Structures are given as structure tokens and as C-alpha cells.
């Protein structure tokens, strides 16, 4: 991530919101062999975390824990929110260049590995988080058969808890543009053009209205 103060997002609550709304993350490790390893998994926030803390719960499928040397060193977790191309044609007649609006966070911490019991509990919580949105949620332990199946396959995964020791986040949503320009950008994003993005428009409106600075 570009190391300058522009568009910095340093509010823990906003980073937690970003994780809740965009839980499909990228895990990156620099291993003892000098290799870079990346994997993609969903994570959830640990509800037991104290105020002001960011604690992730997740799992990897074996043998990814060996590839990452999980638990032996710091892990980088990349969270990517809405993003998209912003054309200079959406500004005004003055000379301009295109840009890319985005919100993202880089989280750092050394994961704590979970035993099978805690891993099974985290997997059940993970399923609940996503199933809760459905009219008829299907719980991992909703039936005896489902619970028995989950217990059989848990050995193929390894759960972890990651307490974030530091993070860097950015929320670049055209905050440096005049209000009239932002309105034009929103009109394009909410339209039907090739770069329309309702999700990015919603994030821009939230930033404009003071939800994230």
C-alpha cells in the first residue's frame, strides 16, 4: 500500500466494519524458505475481542498451514472493499487524469493455532454468520447428521485466531474533489455505464456523509 498519509483510515471500528462486510480475505506469508505464499479464505471477527481490538477467526484447508508455516511468523491479511475506475471525463473541462477509488486494509499479526474443538466451534460460527442472512439458515450443527459430518471433515482444516498487532488502511473516495465533482462521479457509478458500481457509490456516499474519514 502506498506509504503516505493521504486517505488514511485509522478508525478501528471502520476497519472492523470493512472486515464484516468483506470477509473474503487474502492471507500472505513470507516463509523461512524465502517464498511468498498467498491463500484466500473467509474470516470473521472474534466477538470476545475487547473494544479497540481487531481479532480474526478463520481456518485454512490442509496443507495450506504447512505452506504458510502458520503460527511460526507474522501473517499479512489483506481486506479489499469496493473499488473501481474513476474517469477524468466525470470531472469537468479542466485537465485531469483518471484514478481508482478504493477502501482496503492490511492487517498484521501472528496467528494462534486452534485445537480441533475450537476449530469446530469457529467453523460453526463462520457458517452461522453467512447462513443468518438466509430465510431458512442451514446450521453446521442443525441436525445430528450434519454435526457428525462436520466432525469427520474437521481434520482437513486448521483453525486460527489472529490478534491484529498493527494495520494500515486507506479509504480513497474522491474526498479531495469538489462536491459537484463527487456528485457527477456518483451519478456515473449509479448509472448503467461500463464502470458503474453501486457498491462503490454507496461507500463514497458513506465517506461523504461522515461515516469514514
Sine and cosine of phi, psi and omega as CSV:
sin_phi,cos_phi,sin_psi,cos_psi,sin_omega,cos_omega
0.00,0.00,0.60,-0.80,-0.04,-1.00
-0.88,0.48,0.79,-0.61,-0.10,-1.00
-1.00,-0.04,0.97,0.25,0.15,-0.99
-0.62,-0.78,0.26,-0.97,-0.09,-1.00
-0.98,0.21,-0.14,0.99,-0.07,-1.00
-0.89,0.45,0.73,-0.68,0.10,-1.00
0.88,0.47,0.41,0.91,0.00,-1.00
-0.89,0.45,0.66,-0.75,0.06,-1.00
-0.90,-0.44,0.95,-0.31,-0.07,-1.00
-0.88,-0.48,0.21,0.98,0.01,-1.00
-1.00,0.04,0.88,-0.47,-0.03,-1.00
-0.85,0.53,-0.67,0.74,-0.02,-1.00
-0.88,0.48,-0.59,0.81,0.02,-1.00
-0.94,0.33,-0.60,0.80,0.06,-1.00
-0.92,0.39,-0.63,0.77,0.06,-1.00
-0.89,0.46,-0.65,0.76,0.05,-1.00
-0.88,0.47,-0.68,0.73,0.01,-1.00
-0.85,0.53,-0.67,0.74,0.01,-1.00
-0.91,0.40,-0.69,0.72,0.00,-1.00
-0.87,0.49,-0.66,0.75,-0.08,-1.00
-0.99,0.10,-0.31,0.95,-0.04,-1.00
-0.67,-0.74,0.94,0.34,-0.15,-0.99
-0.99,0.17,-0.10,0.99,0.03,-1.00
-0.99,0.12,0.96,-0.28,-0.18,-0.98
-0.89,-0.45,0.22,-0.98,0.09,-1.00
-0.95,-0.32,0.81,-0.59,0.06,-1.00
-0.98,-0.18,0.79,-0.61,-0.05,-1.00
-0.80,-0.60,0.75,-0.66,0.04,-1.00
-0.80,-0.60,0.60,-0.80,0.23,-0.97
-0.97,-0.25,0.94,-0.34,-0.19,-0.98
-1.00,0.02,0.12,-0.99,-0.03,-1.00
-0.92,0.40,-0.32,0.95,0.03,-1.00
-1.00,0.06,-0.04,1.00,-0.01,-1.00
1.00,0.02,0.07,1.00,0.00,-1.00
-1.00,0.08,0.46,-0.89,0.20,-0.98
-0.98,-0.19,0.78,-0.63,-0.03,-1.00
-0.84,-0.54,0.72,-0.69,0.03,-1.00
-0.77,-0.64,0.65,-0.76,0.07,-1.00
-0.66,-0.75,0.25,-0.97,-0.06,-1.00
-0.76,-0.64,0.83,-0.56,-0.04,-1.00
-0.51,-0.86,0.37,-0.93,0.14,-0.99
-0.99,0.13,0.51,-0.86,0.08,-1.00
-0.74,-0.68,0.33,-0.94,0.14,-0.99
-0.76,-0.64,0.26,-0.96,0.06,-1.00
-1.00,0.08,0.64,-0.77,0.05,-1.00
-0.96,0.28,0.90,-0.43,-0.03,-1.00
-0.91,0.41,-0.27,0.96,0.00,-1.00
-1.00,0.08,-0.05,1.00,-0.03,-1.00
-0.91,0.41,0.57,-0.82,0.02,-1.00
-0.96,0.29,0.35,-0.94,0.08,-1.00
-0.84,0.55,0.68,-0.73,0.01,-1.00
1.00,0.07,-0.06,1.00,0.05,-1.00
-0.97,-0.24,0.44,-0.90,0.16,-0.99
-0.85,-0.53,0.91,-0.42,0.01,-1.00
-0.79,-0.61,0.84,-0.55,-0.03,-1.00
-0.99,-0.17,0.57,-0.82,0.16,-0.99
-0.86,-0.51,0.69,-0.72,0.00,-1.00
-0.25,-0.97,-0.20,-0.98,0.02,-1.00
-0.45,-0.89,0.30,-0.95,0.18,-0.98
-0.80,-0.60,0.44,-0.90,0.10,-0.99
-1.00,0.07,0.68,-0.73,0.04,-1.00
-0.92,0.38,0.64,-0.77,0.22,0.98
-0.98,-0.19,0.48,0.88,-0.03,-1.00
-0.86,0.50,-0.47,0.88,0.00,-1.00
-0.90,0.43,-0.50,0.87,0.05,-1.00
-0.97,0.25,-0.66,0.75,0.01,-1.00
-0.87,0.48,-0.64,0.77,-0.02,-1.00
-0.99,0.10,-0.20,0.98,-0.18,-0.98
0.79,0.62,0.76,0.65,-0.15,-0.99
-0.86,0.51,0.79,-0.61,0.00,-1.00
1.00,-0.10,-0.23,0.97,-0.06,-1.00
-1.00,-0.01,-0.26,0.97,-0.05,-1.00
-0.36,-0.93,0.05,-1.00,-0.02,-1.00
-0.92,0.38,0.57,-0.82,0.04,-1.00
-0.90,-0.44,0.64,-0.77,0.12,-0.99
-0.98,-0.19,0.81,-0.59,0.03,-1.00
-0.91,-0.42,0.86,-0.52,-0.02,-1.00
-0.97,-0.25,0.83,-0.56,0.03,-1.00
-0.93,-0.36,0.82,-0.57,-0.05,-1.00
-0.89,-0.45,0.87,-0.49,0.06,-1.00
-1.00,-0.07,-0.28,-0.96,-0.01,-1.00
-0.85,0.52,0.60,-0.80,0.01,-1.00
-0.42,-0.91,0.33,-0.95,0.03,-1.00
0.05,-1.00,0.26,-0.97,-0.03,-1.00
-0.96,0.28,0.68,-0.73,0.04,-1.00
-0.87,-0.50,0.92,-0.39,-0.07,-1.00
-0.98,0.18,0.62,-0.78,0.08,-1.00
-0.91,0.42,-0.32,0.95,0.06,-1.00
-0.93,0.38,-0.21,0.98,0.03,-1.00
-1.00,-0.01,-0.03,1.00,-0.05,-1.00
-1.00,0.02,-0.99,-0.17,0.01,-1.00
-0.43,-0.90,-0.26,-0.97,-0.09,-1.00
-0.98,0.20,-0.18,0.98,-0.04,-1.00
-0.94,0.33,0.41,-0.91,0.07,-1.00
-0.85,0.53,0.67,-0.74,-0.03,-1.00
-0.37,-0.93,0.28,-0.96,0.06,-1.00
-0.83,-0.55,0.39,-0.92,0.02,-1.00
-0.95,0.32,0.24,-0.97,0.06,-1.00
-0.54,-0.84,-0.01,-1.00,0.02,-1.00
-0.75,-0.66,0.85,-0.53,0.07,-1.00
-1.00,-0.02,0.56,-0.83,-0.08,-1.00
-0.25,-0.97,0.31,-0.95,0.23,-0.97
-0.69,-0.72,0.78,-0.63,-0.06,-1.00
-0.45,-0.90,0.35,-0.94,0.03,-1.00
-0.64,-0.77,0.63,-0.78,0.13,-0.99
-0.94,-0.35,0.88,-0.47,-0.05,-1.00
-0.93,-0.36,0.67,-0.74,-0.03,-1.00
-0.84,-0.54,0.63,-0.78,0.08,-1.00
0.08,-1.00,0.31,-0.95,0.04,-1.00
-0.99,-0.16,0.87,-0.49,-0.08,-1.00
-0.95,0.32,0.60,-0.80,0.15,-0.99
-1.00,-0.10,0.80,-0.60,-0.04,-1.00
-0.99,0.15,0.62,-0.78,-0.06,-1.00
-0.98,-0.20,0.51,-0.86,0.11,-0.99
-0.98,0.21,0.08,-1.00,-0.10,-0.99
-0.87,0.49,-0.60,0.80,-0.03,-1.00
-0.90,0.43,-0.76,0.65,0.01,-1.00
-0.93,0.37,-0.59,0.81,0.03,-1.00
-0.88,0.48,-0.69,0.72,0.01,-1.00
-0.89,0.46,-0.64,0.77,0.02,-1.00
-0.91,0.41,-0.68,0.73,0.01,-1.00
-0.90,0.43,-0.65,0.76,0.03,-1.00
-0.88,0.47,-0.65,0.76,0.04,-1.00
-0.91,0.42,-0.66,0.75,0.04,-1.00
-0.90,0.44,-0.64,0.77,0.01,-1.00
-0.88,0.47,-0.71,0.70,0.04,-1.00
-0.88,0.48,-0.69,0.72,-0.03,-1.00
-0.87,0.50,-0.66,0.75,-0.03,-1.00
-0.83,0.55,-0.67,0.75,-0.05,-1.00
-1.00,0.05,-0.57,0.82,0.01,-1.00
-0.95,0.32,-0.42,0.91,-0.02,-1.00
-0.84,0.54,-0.41,0.91,-0.03,-1.00
-0.98,0.17,-0.22,0.97,-0.08,-1.00
-1.00,-0.01,0.48,-0.88,-0.02,-1.00
-0.91,0.42,-0.50,0.87,0.04,-1.00
-0.77,-0.64,0.98,0.18,-0.07,-1.00
-0.85,0.53,0.65,-0.76,0.07,-1.00
-0.95,-0.30,0.97,-0.26,-0.07,-1.00
-0.99,0.17,0.52,-0.86,0.01,-1.00
-0.89,0.46,-0.56,0.83,0.02,-1.00
-0.94,-0.33,0.47,0.88,-0.06,-1.00
-0.93,0.36,-0.46,0.89,0.06,-1.00
-0.72,-0.70,0.29,-0.96,0.03,-1.00
-0.89,0.46,-0.60,0.80,-0.01,-1.00
-0.92,0.39,-0.69,0.73,0.04,-1.00
-0.89,0.46,-0.70,0.72,-0.02,-1.00
-0.88,0.48,-0.67,0.74,0.01,-1.00
-0.91,0.42,-0.64,0.77,0.02,-1.00
-0.90,0.44,-0.69,0.72,0.01,-1.00
-0.87,0.49,-0.66,0.75,0.00,-1.00
-0.90,0.43,-0.52,0.86,0.00,-1.00
-0.96,0.29,-0.57,0.82,-0.10,-0.99
-1.00,-0.09,-0.12,0.99,-0.08,-1.00
-0.88,0.48,-0.46,0.89,-0.01,-1.00
-0.90,0.43,-0.31,0.95,0.02,-1.00
-1.00,0.09,0.08,1.00,0.01,-1.00
-0.74,-0.67,0.30,-0.95,0.09,-1.00
-0.72,-0.70,0.86,-0.51,-0.01,-1.00
-1.00,0.07,0.39,-0.92,0.05,-1.00
-0.55,-0.84,0.42,-0.91,0.16,-0.99
-0.88,-0.48,0.78,-0.62,-0.03,-1.00
-0.84,-0.55,0.92,-0.38,0.09,-1.00
-1.00,0.05,0.90,-0.43,-0.08,-1.00
-0.94,0.35,0.87,-0.49,-0.02,-1.00
-1.00,0.06,-0.46,0.89,0.06,-1.00
-0.31,-0.95,0.37,-0.93,0.04,-1.00
-0.52,-0.85,0.40,-0.92,0.15,-0.99
-0.79,-0.61,0.78,-0.62,-0.03,-1.00
-0.66,-0.75,0.49,-0.87,0.03,-1.00
-0.72,-0.69,0.59,-0.81,0.05,-1.00
-0.73,-0.68,1.00,0.03,-0.07,-1.00
-0.98,-0.18,0.97,-0.23,-0.11,-0.99
-0.74,-0.67,0.65,0.76,0.03,-1.00
0.88,0.47,0.51,0.86,0.03,-1.00
-0.90,0.44,-0.37,0.93,-0.04,-1.00
-1.00,0.02,0.11,0.99,-0.01,-1.00
-0.98,-0.21,0.46,-0.89,0.07,-1.00
-0.87,0.50,0.42,-0.91,-0.05,-1.00
-0.84,0.54,-0.62,0.78,-0.01,-1.00
-0.91,0.42,-0.61,0.79,0.04,-1.00
-0.92,0.40,-0.68,0.73,0.04,-1.00
-0.86,0.51,-0.65,0.76,0.02,-1.00
-0.88,0.48,-0.65,0.76,0.02,-1.00
-0.92,0.40,-0.64,0.76,0.04,-1.00
-0.88,0.47,-0.70,0.72,0.00,-1.00
-0.88,0.47,-0.64,0.77,0.02,-1.00
-0.87,0.50,-0.67,0.74,0.02,-1.00
-0.93,0.37,-0.69,0.72,-0.02,-1.00
-0.91,0.41,-0.52,0.86,-0.02,-1.00
-1.00,-0.03,0.07,1.00,0.01,-1.00
-1.00,0.02,-0.48,-0.88,-0.04,-1.00
-0.84,-0.55,0.37,0.93,0.01,-1.00
-0.97,0.24,0.04,-1.00,-0.06,-1.00
-0.91,0.40,-0.34,0.94,0.00,-1.00
-0.92,-0.40,0.33,0.94,0.05,-1.00
-0.90,0.44,0.63,-0.78,0.01,-1.00
-0.42,-0.91,0.97,-0.22,0.00,-1.00
-0.89,0.45,-0.59,0.81,-0.02,-1.00
-0.91,0.41,-0.68,0.73,0.01,-1.00
-0.92,0.38,-0.64,0.77,0.04,-1.00
-0.87,0.49,-0.67,0.74,0.01,-1.00
-0.89,0.45,-0.63,0.78,0.01,-1.00
-0.93,0.37,-0.63,0.78,0.05,-1.00
-0.89,0.45,-0.68,0.73,0.02,-1.00
-0.89,0.45,-0.62,0.78,0.01,-1.00
-0.90,0.44,-0.68,0.73,0.03,-1.00
-0.91,0.42,-0.69,0.72,-0.01,-1.00
-0.89,0.46,-0.57,0.82,-0.06,-1.00
-1.00,0.01,0.13,0.99,0.11,-0.99
1.00,-0.09,0.15,0.99,0.01,-1.00
-0.94,0.33,-0.51,0.86,0.04,-1.00
-0.58,-0.82,0.72,-0.69,-0.03,-1.00
-0.95,-0.33,0.00,0.00,0.00,0.00
